Amino acid sequence: MVDKEKCIGCGTCVQLCPVEAISFDENGKAQIDPEKCIHCGTCEASCPVEAIKL
């Protein structure tokens, strides 16, 4: 779901996720918890580098 090569760790998706399903991994890249994710598309639409695909 998150392309770690593209992710720049800006945090936009983390801030906008309505269910707090996104956090940073040990490398400062976004990671999505599939148990929490409701596939609303907010993160995908807000990512400035198109690193998230649902």
N, C-alpha and C positions, 0 to 999 in steps of 0.2 A: 504494500500500500504506500509506503514512503520510499522513494528512491534516495538512498543515503548518499549517493554520488552528487545528486542535485541539491539536496537540502543544505541550506546555509545557516540553519539554526537561528533564524530571525525571531521565532516565537510567535508570529502572527497566528498560526493555527492553534497554538496552545491557548492563547488569550481568547480566541473566538469560539472555541469548541463549547457548545451548550451543555454537554454532559461530562466535561473534564476527562475525555478519553485519551487525550494526547499529552505526552510528557517528553522530556529529553532523556536520551540514553547517555551512557558514560562518555560518549564522544561529542555531546552537544547537538546531536541530531534528533529530529522528531521521531517519536515512535507512537503508534496507535494501539490502544488496548482493544482488541476485537470483542471482548466481553462487554465493554461499555459503549462502543461505537454504535450509533443509530443510523449511520449512512445518510446523514442529512445533506452532505456536500459542502458545508460551510468551509471546511479546511481546504478542500480541493479548489474551491472558487477563490479563496483568499491567498493562496500560496503564490508569492511573487515570482518563483522560479519553476512553477509547475512540477514540484517534486512529489505531489500526492495525487494518486489515482485510486478512486474507490471502485 
